[in-house]
Amino acid sequence: MDAAPHRPAQDDELAPVATATAATTPSAPTSRLGDRLRSLRLAAGLTQTQVGGERFSKEYISQIERGKTRPTDEAIAWLATRLDVDAAFLGGGVSTDVRGRIEAQLARAEALTASHRYGEAVELFVTARRDIGATGSAELEVRALSGEAWALAQEGHARESVELLQVARELAEGPQFSDVDRADILFRLGVCRYKLASVAIAVALLDQALVLADASGLPCDLLRADILGWRSRGRRRPRDFDAAREDVEAALELAQGMDDRRVVANTYFQASLVAERTGHWAVSRTYAEQAKALYEELEDERNVGRLMLNLGGLHLLLGKPQEAIDHLEASFALAVEAESKPDAAQALGGLATVHLQLEDYDAADVNARKALQLLEGREDFPDEVGQSYLVLGRALLERGRLDEAEKSFEAADAVFEQMASVGHRAGAWVALGDLASRRGDDGEAARRYRSAAEALQDIRF
């Protein structure tokens, strides 16, 4: 499978975001409020003086209608009573009943996302957005856009998610939004960029999100923990393990302070991955088992399966290949039950790696090919695709199928190049060096090994 071409972020994606205290000009919602006030006043047969009564001057009502000022919520409620209309409709263009129905739709879609039923969630978000369009409510529109984008990203449509989130980000510049709202959108953009292998951009967006969340003065520990957890992933990719560990520790402290089992489980999972990458395999297994126990309490079988995958890899590192196979097969079964192709593919990729180490090259070949087939078209799993190509190439090399092995190694290198990860590419170059050595081309082998060594010297361990 060819790697998807990398598309750089838009020039304004990393532009500073206005804070809630920044000066703002009258926005579209204010103008629409003025239009509604004027239409309702005329329909009631009232003059500006009559609508204002003894409370507001004719000039003040005129300023509202012309979009020159926006009244307070209290003033809107008073004017709505004066005009005998719903205050929510006057202020936001949507009645309380309609808004309640739309909010129920959005809550249902968000619940589906939390249950990993992403396709159903997307359909409901799309339906809700059609209804929201007639209301002119920026708040509901941003909530729907962000929710749909997040569900799409989990289904492998990160580019479409970025487009939706860019629209949401522009809307969230309105004065009715807080810095936490803006931070949440930046967080989701950062996650999508990570999924598209734009790791440096992802970390920069997550940095901005954390700055906004920290400076907001609003309660948002859950969001901050999520930002730190994902930034830890981004910092692991270039092997900045010290920074990754600091983020995980900060996220875990926040999660434990909230007493939120799901957030604690997510953070334990990330802590396990950091410990694994730094060679602390026993510590990594402890974190993974703690996360797995919490997911089991939450009856989250999909994440239980992902932890089984992680534990399978750890057992292999600890020299227990049969236990690794048992965990990976259990992970595959849970992924199939959840109808998650990416999770199933990762379990198969893990099995391929174990069989390669056991010198069962036929089994390694079969599992690696199945993993690649399941991941076809998923540009949000470049690491897994590249590693499966490497394992497949190794299995082919050991059986003397050198030309096929070369194609697999080069495919892995191409995927890792899209990730802009020299550490990953070094692994592909070592494999190509081994291939050259097998062919008796010692000069080419030395060149490949030298390139890998030089690349690894530039990486912080």
Order of alpha helices (4+ residues) and beta strands (2+ residues): alpha-alpha-alpha-alpha-alpha-alpha-alpha-alpha-alpha-alpha-alpha-alpha-alpha-alpha-alpha-alpha-alpha-alpha-alpha-alpha-alpha-alpha-alpha
